[in-house]
Amino acid sequence: MLDQKLKQRAMHRVKIIAGQLSGLGKAIEKEEYCPTLLGQSLSIQCSLKSLDAFILENHLRTHVKHQMQTKGDNEKAVQELIKMYTLSHR
């Protein structure tokens, strides 16, 4: 279940990222200067990190909150968070 405000923000961010990716593809086709391409790529990566933050915030506010309040689900919540942390630091 997604918090509706976070969902709207995440969907807005997805649309921005789609536009950025399209722009990068066009810039590559035009063979623009490498530092320009790299700058666009880095901007996309920052946008993806922002999207990740929205998704993580939703998970913490909904699923983790519920799991921590439900007997027996505490360990599941901890394991999920460890997994996400590990994936984010690869």
KAHU-V530938 format. One record per residue. N is the residue number from 1. SS is DSSP state (H for helix, E for strand, C for the rest). PSI is psi in whole degrees, 0 to 359 (999 if undefined). OMEGA is omega in whole degrees, -180 to 180 (999 if undefined). Layout:
N,SS,PSI,OMEGA / N,SS,PSI,OMEGA
//
This chain:
1,C,132,-180 / 2,C,136,170 / 3,C,130,-172 / 4,H,323,177 / 5,H,316,179 / 6,H,324,178 / 7,H,314,180 / 8,H,316,179 / 9,H,319,180 / 10,H,317,179 / 11,H,322,176 / 12,H,316,180 / 13,H,321,178 / 14,H,318,179 / 15,H,320,177 / 16,H,314,-179 / 17,H,319,178 / 18,H,318,177 / 19,H,319,179 / 20,H,317,179 / 21,H,318,177 / 22,H,315,178 / 23,H,320,178 / 24,H,317,178 / 25,H,317,178 / 26,H,320,179 / 27,H,322,177 / 28,H,316,178 / 29,H,322,-180 / 30,C,356,-179 / 31,C,47,178 / 32,C,166,-177 / 33,C,133,-174 / 34,H,314,178 / 35,H,329,176 / 36,H,315,178 / 37,H,317,-180 / 38,H,319,178 / 39,H,318,177 / 40,H,319,179 / 41,H,318,179 / 42,H,325,176 / 43,H,320,178 / 44,H,318,180 / 45,H,321,177 / 46,H,320,178 / 47,H,321,177 / 48,H,322,177 / 49,H,322,177 / 50,H,318,176 / 51,H,317,177 / 52,H,320,-180 / 53,H,320,177 / 54,H,315,-178 / 55,H,318,178 / 56,H,317,179 / 57,H,316,178 / 58,H,316,-179 / 59,H,317,180 / 60,H,317,-176 / 61,H,336,-177 / 62,H,286,-172 / 63,H,311,-178 / 64,H,318,178 / 65,H,314,179 / 66,H,316,-179 / 67,H,322,-179 / 68,H,336,180 / 69,H,348,-178 / 70,C,122,-179 / 71,C,131,178 / 72,C,346,-179 / 73,C,357,-179 / 74,H,313,-177 / 75,H,323,178 / 76,H,316,179 / 77,H,315,-180 / 78,H,314,-179 / 79,H,320,178 / 80,H,317,-180 / 81,H,321,177 / 82,H,317,179 / 83,H,314,179 / 84,H,317,179 / 85,H,315,-180 / 86,H,315,178 / 87,H,323,-177 / 88,H,347,-178 / 89,C,26,175 / 90,C,999,999
//
